[in-house]
Amino acid sequence: MENNIQPTPKPKILLKAGIIALIILILQIPAIYVGNLITEREERQKEAINEVSSKWAGAQNINGPVVIIPYWSEKIENGQNIRLKEYAFFLPDQLNFDAKAIPEERHRGIYKVILYTASVNIKGTYNGLPYQDLGLDSTKMLWNEAFVSLSIADAKGLNDEIKMKWNNQTIPLTMQTFAGFEGLMAPLKLVGPDDMLHVQFETVMNVAGSQKLLFTPSGKITTATLVSKWPHPSFSGDVLPQTKNVQKDGFTAQWKSLSFKRKFPQQWRETRSAKNDTSTYYTNIYNSSFGADFYIPVNAYQKTTRSVKYSFLCIVLTFAFFFIVETTNKKSVHPLQYGLIGVALILFYVLLLSFSEYIGFNVAYLIASAGTIGLIGWFINGILQSGKLTVILSMVLLLTYSYIFTILQLQDYALLLGSIGLFITLFVIMYFSRKIQW
């Protein structure tokens, strides 16, 4: 009679597998600490960047001129007529930015900071002020108290005195505060609305900044051109450039923004009503900015963080192959030795982090992986006393680290490569595990 009763699993093999699984779980604790160490080092980098930027100048956002005209408003409060001075804001019809930025690398300890100086030519036109659209009476507008405001994110970056050509006159701009906002302002002393019918303005700003340079599209039609020798721009903001040309020796980018695509009006007036809060308009204006980031293309901390996320996979694969080799070849490996191999796999990420801060991620990954594979190979050879098995396990480690490196480089295809790699890995483990006599 045929016996269909399956053999009882060997308790020693099951116990060994359980201990190995426990070791894998315990090793996730130092992996978490490594992740925290990476975060700490990245925060130090940000602190260094902020410290250098605070002494130089921060990210710059340049807003074109805004004409501000006070007017008398009559209201009834407690049965009495009260006359209040309020303000109307008018943005230009045409606005053009033409900027050339010169990048410069500075170092704070081991950290690199990208600074720049830029010459920004700003020009445009006003073709009259549509004050009627705001329900204003020109006779109640204080034209002689009108002024123009030009804003910049960090005034510390101004390297020269700012003067603006306003039709046939040149007016100096000084830093002042109005309605809680700082800006470069100058009086216009208009006589009436006819003075704003055909206005051409132009100014040049020589500014210093760090990390990014943005432009605010306050014109009904706004165009911007940015030229720089920095080869690694990242275009950001509410509008992407219509044309761009990025090469090894620098880039050129051009933007165009139209008023009907924005989230703020071309003119508004400030009243005591919360519905017309000037700060809201200014917030929407700055949120519509666009420009370029002068970023460092290889962020070692981000890639190291991503590589740590694969630590569990790396440990499981290494231990699985090691366990299969040990079992099928009737070798005995102590759980402590598994633990030491796991510690070496975790120290790989510490080596990767420390080296990448000085020599970049790719070279650091090569050095850390070569050192880790060499150390584990030497250790395994002493345990198994077999050159053939040592080579096999070393090749497994080499393929694992190469596979993870490929995933890190091809971020857009990480999911595809990851799923294919896991499927192949599962197939290999299933194939060799057939030889284990349970």
Salt bridges, closest charged atoms under 4 A:
GLU40 OE2 - ARG44 NH2 3.20
GLU43 OE2 - LYS46 NZ 3.91
GLU51 OE2 - LYS55 NZ 3.72
GLU51 OE2 - ARG108 NH2 2.51
GLU77 OE2 - ARG272 NH1 2.93
ASP93 OD1 - LYS220 NZ 3.46
GLU104 OE2 - ARG106 NE 2.71
GLU105 OE1 - LYS112 NZ 3.73
GLU145 OE1 - LYS85 NZ 2.99
ASP293 OD2 - LYS212 NZ 3.98
GLU326 OE2 - LYS16 NZ 2.36
GLU357 OE2 - ARG41 NE 2.78
